Amino acid sequence: MSKYYYLVAGLPELTLEDSKLSYTVADFKTEIYPGLSLSDQKLIELFYLKFDNQNVLRLLENKDANIDARGNFSQEELNNCIATIKEGGEISAKEFPSYLSAFISDYFNTSIENDSLLEDHLAALYYDYAMKSGNKFVSSWFEFNLILNNILVAFTARKYKWDVAQHVVGDTEICEALRTSGARDFGLSGEVDCFEQLAKISEITELVEREKKLDMLRWDWIDEATFFDYFTVERLFAFLLQLEMIERWIALDKEKGNQLFRSIIESLKNEVQIPAEFR
């Protein structure tokens, strides 16, 4: 396992309350990423794939759309992959993530009109792909977020009397419990350590406050999970996760935050049947 004494020692200290940053996720990609071992680069790429996911969604709608430069792939590379898959061609998993190829293929071969369902399907594929990374911390991080997001969605769906199963993504035992259980706690109080915290967070009506509480929960999870990782790729991955949280909060003022989360709630209210192949 590679050790990055100099790199980690040179990273700035971060707190979720930081209001200014002298370093960004984009800086990390250009300055630190090239100096990592090939295997560790592959792990770090899992973080940046979140931007590729959004870029693919944009380019499927409009091949000339502006994309987020923080992704692993350029606009030309993504458009070439999309065109190849659309024409029935195949792309090596060594060149392009297999889950993105599968998603693009599904996009062209399955009729689905609701954007939120497309994003849910892509998220499910992404989480499943990342949880198979082979790195304990990275896999656990994605599993933790899958659990967190699904539990909150389940609480929201139950509150508004929607079909919970229509909104839960992923294929794990916890996902299945959320889809099928009629118990108040979905039978998960003893299975998920942070279940009670999530139950309280789900009751917060001020949406920006709610999201801040969630990020605090994520931040604490990261700190605890990497407590004994000092100069490893796990520490670098954790730094990226926390840096991205701060960047997002600096860019998101309270009014914009409320608008964002209201739009999320509205999108959930649009009850649309998910095609069987997406379940």
N, C-alpha and C positions, 0 to 999 in steps of 0.2 A: 504494500500500500504506500502510495506516494505521500510525502510530508511536505508541507508548504510553510516552513517557518517564516521566511522573509515576507511572503505574500500576506499571510494572516496577521503578522505583527504590524504590517503597514496599513491595515484596514482601519477606517475610522470607527469610533464607538457610535452605536445607534440606540435611540430610544423612540418609542412610538409617538412621543410628543414633539419630536424634532420638527421645526417649522422651516428650516433651511437645510439644504444639502450641498456639499461640495463635491459629491460623487454620485453617479447615477448607474442604473442598470445597464445603460448603453456603454458607459465608461468601462464597466467590468468586462463587457464583451470584447472590447477592443484592446484593453490593457492587460487583463489577467488571463482570460480564456486561452489565448494562444500559448501561454507558458505551462499549461496543464498537460498531464499525460493523456494519451489518446483515449484510454478508458474513462478517465475523469472528465474529459471533454464531452463524451457521450452522455454522462450523467447530467452535466450542466446544460446540455442541449435540451433535456427534458423540461427544464424551467422555461427556456425561450420558446418552446413549442406552443405555449399558450398564445403567443403573438402570431405564430404561423396559423393556428386554428382560426383566429379572427380574420387573418389575411385571406385564407382560403374562402371563407364565407363571403367576404367582400368581392373577391375575384370571380366567384361563381355567378354573382349577380352582374358584375361589370369588370371585364378583363383589364380595363384602364383605370380602375379605382385606385385611390391612394392607399398605400399599405403602411403598416408599422415597421419601420426599419430595424426594430429590435428582434425580429424573427430570425430563424436560422437560414431561411431561403429568400432569394431575391424575387421580385415580381416576375421577371422573365422565367426563372426556374419553376415557380409555382404555376404560371400559365402554361408552360410546356408540359408539366405533369398533368394538369387538368385536361389539356388537349389530347394527350396520349391516352389517358384513361377513358375519355369521352369517345374516342375512336375504337375502343376495345383493346387497346394495347396494355402491356404490363410493364411495371417499373420494379426494379430490384429493391428489396427491403433494405439493402445496403446503401442505396441512393436516396431513398425516401421512406419515411415512417409508414409501416404497413397499415396502421389504423387510419392514417389520412388517405391512403389509397383506397381503403375499404369505404370510407365515408364519401369520397368523391364518386366512386362507383355507385354507391347507394343513391346519391343525389341524382344521377342520371337515369337510374333504373327503377326508382320508386317514386310514385306520385305523392308528394307532400307539399302543402301550400303554406303551412304555418311556420314562420321563422323561428319561433321559440322551440318548436319540436325539433327542427333541424339542429339547433344549438344543443338541445338536450341529448340528441343522438350522438353528436360529435363529442360532447363532454363525457358521455358514458364510454365511448371508444378510447378517448384520451386517458381517462382514469385507469381503465383496465390495462392499457399499454404501459403506463407509468408504474403501476403497482407490480409489474413483472420486471422491473429494472434490475433486480438482483442485489440492490443495495438496501440494507435494512432501513436506514433513516429515510431515504428518498421514497421507498415503497410505502413506509408507514405514514409519511407526510400526505401522500396522495390518498391513501385509505382514510386517514383522519378527516381530510376535507370532503371526501365523498360521503362519509358518515354525517359530518356536520351539516352539509348542504341538504342532504336528503331528510334528515330529522326536522330541520326547519321548514322545508317544503311540506313535509307531512303534517306538521302542526298547522301551517297556514291553510292547507287543503281541508283539513278536518274542521277548522274554524269556520270556513266559508261553505262547508258541506259539499266540497268537490270530491271527485273520485281520487283518493290518495294514489292509487296504483298508476294513474295516468301521468303523475308528475315525478315519481321516484325513478331515478336513473341508476344503472349499474346492475350487476348480477352477483351479489354476495348474500350471505345469510341474513345480514342486517337489512339489506334492501328488501329481501323477501318478507321479513317480519313486518316492515313498514307497509308493504303492499297488502298483507293478508290479515294482520292482527287487528282485532276489535278492542283490545285492552287500552285503557287510558294511556299507559306508557308504552304501548306497542310491544310489551314484554321485554323492554330493553333497559330498564332501570339497573339491573344487575349486570348487564352486558356491556354498556357504554359508560365509561367513567364520568364523562362530562354531561350525562343526560340531564341531570337536574339543572345544571347551569344553562343548558340549551333551552330547557322548558321555561326558565325565567326570562331568558333573552327573547324568546318568541313572544312574550307578553308585552314587551316594550313597544309602545305605539309610535314614539318619535324615531323615525327610521334611520336617521344619521347616528343617533345615540346607539341604536341597536347594532348597526354595522361596526361602530367603534368598539362595542363590547365584544363582538365576534373577533375582531382583529386582536384585541387584548388576549382573548382565549387562544387564538392561533400563536401569538407572540410567546405567551407563557409555555405553550406546548413545545415550540421550537427550542426555547432556552433549556427546558428540562430534557428534551430528547438529545441535545448536543452537549450536555453538561460536561461529559468526559471526552469530547472530541475537541482537541486543541488546534492542531495544525493539519487537519485532514480535509478532504474534499467535502465532507459533511458540513464542516464549519463554513466553507465557502458557499455551499448551497444554502445554508441557513442565513448567511449574510445577504445573499441575493433576495431571498424571500422577504426578509425584514426591510431591506432597502426598497423593494417594490411597494410594500405597504405604505411606507412613509411617502414615497413619490405620489402615490395615489391620493393620500390625504392632503398633501400640499396642493395638488391640482384640483381638489374637490371641495368647494366651499359648501356651507350648510344648505343654501337654497338649491344649488345644483344637485346636492346629494338627495334631498327630498324628492326632487323631480325624477331622478334616476330610479329611486326605489318605488315611487308611485307607478312608474312605467312598468317595472318588474311585476308588481301586483296586478296591474291591468292586464299584462300579457298572460298571467296565470288564470285570469278570469275567463279567458277565451277557451272554453271547453271544446277541444277538438279530439276526435278519436285518433290514436296513434296506430299507424299501420302495423299489422301483426309482425312483420319482419323487423320492426324497430323495437319491439318489446323484449 
